[in-house]
Amino acid sequence: MKPTKLKRHLETKHPQLKNKDESYFKRLATKLKSQQVDFQKHPTVNQKALQASFEVSFLIDKTKKPHNIGEMLILPAAENGFDHARRKVCQFTENNSTIK
């Protein structure tokens, strides 16, 4: 945007900010960018946990058993067998509604 048009916009649309110095606007822009970066970071599912979930689903499908066997038998067995990895096991869910 041309400086004259930017100045006119500032004076007509934001008259209360007309007397602020340049460092104020730079600080405001930096603050906005940091908020945008924080917003873009979202938790992702661990890729190994997702891969394990797909492999378990595939094995259940190969045996032609009901898909809810994953939540009734396999998931509790994995949780009991691997106490140190309980959080990673609980990251994925095996239930009838997730298998299509």
C-alpha positions in Angstrom: 0.0 0.0 0.0 1.3 3.5 -0.8 2.4 5.5 2.2 0.0 8.3 1.5 -3.0 6.0 1.3 -1.9 4.2 4.5 -1.5 7.5 6.3 -5.0 8.7 5.2 -6.5 5.3 6.3 -4.9 5.7 9.7 -6.1 9.3 10.1 -9.7 8.6 9.0 -10.4 5.1 10.3 -8.2 5.1 13.4 -7.8 8.6 14.7 -7.0 7.5 18.2 -3.8 5.8 16.9 -2.7 8.8 14.8 -0.2 10.0 17.3 1.4 6.6 18.1 5.0 6.1 17.0 6.3 3.5 14.6 7.6 1.2 17.3 4.1 0.7 18.6 2.9 -0.7 15.3 5.9 -2.9 14.9 5.3 -4.3 18.4 1.6 -4.9 17.5 2.6 -6.7 14.3 5.0 -8.9 16.1 2.4 -9.7 18.7 -0.1 -10.7 16.0 2.4 -12.9 14.3 3.2 -14.8 17.5 -0.5 -15.3 18.2 -0.9 -16.8 14.7 2.0 -19.1 15.1 0.6 -20.3 18.5 -2.8 -20.9 16.8 -1.3 -23.0 14.0 0.4 -25.4 16.4 -2.0 -28.2 17.1 -1.5 -31.6 18.7 -0.9 -34.4 16.2 -1.4 -38.1 16.7 1.8 -40.0 17.1 2.6 -41.6 13.8 3.7 -44.9 15.4 0.5 -45.1 17.4 -1.5 -44.5 14.3 0.4 -47.1 12.4 -0.1 -49.7 15.2 -3.8 -48.8 15.2 -4.1 -49.5 11.4 -2.1 -52.8 11.8 -4.4 -54.0 14.6 -7.5 -53.1 12.5 -6.0 -55.0 9.5 -5.4 -58.1 11.6 -8.9 -58.0 13.1 -10.3 -57.6 9.6 -8.2 -60.6 8.3 -9.6 -62.9 11.0 -13.2 -61.8 10.0 -14.0 -61.2 13.7 -16.3 -58.4 14.9 -14.4 -55.1 15.0 -15.4 -54.4 18.6 -13.0 -57.2 19.7 -10.3 -54.5 19.5 -11.9 -52.5 22.3 -13.0 -55.5 24.3 -9.9 -57.7 24.1 -6.9 -56.2 22.4 -6.8 -52.7 23.9 -7.2 -53.9 27.5 -4.5 -56.6 27.0 -2.1 -54.0 25.5 -2.8 -51.6 28.4 -2.2 -54.3 31.0 0.9 -55.7 29.3 2.7 -52.4 28.8 2.3 -50.1 31.8 5.2 -47.9 30.7 3.6 -47.3 27.3 0.0 -46.8 28.6 -0.3 -43.3 27.3 0.8 -44.2 23.8 -1.6 -47.1 23.7 -4.5 -45.0 24.8 -3.8 -42.4 22.0 -5.6 -44.5 19.5 -9.0 -46.1 19.8 -10.3 -49.2 18.3 -14.0 -49.3 18.2 -16.7 -50.3 15.8 -17.5 -46.7 14.7 -13.9 -46.0 13.5 -13.6 -49.1 11.3 -15.3 -48.8 7.9 
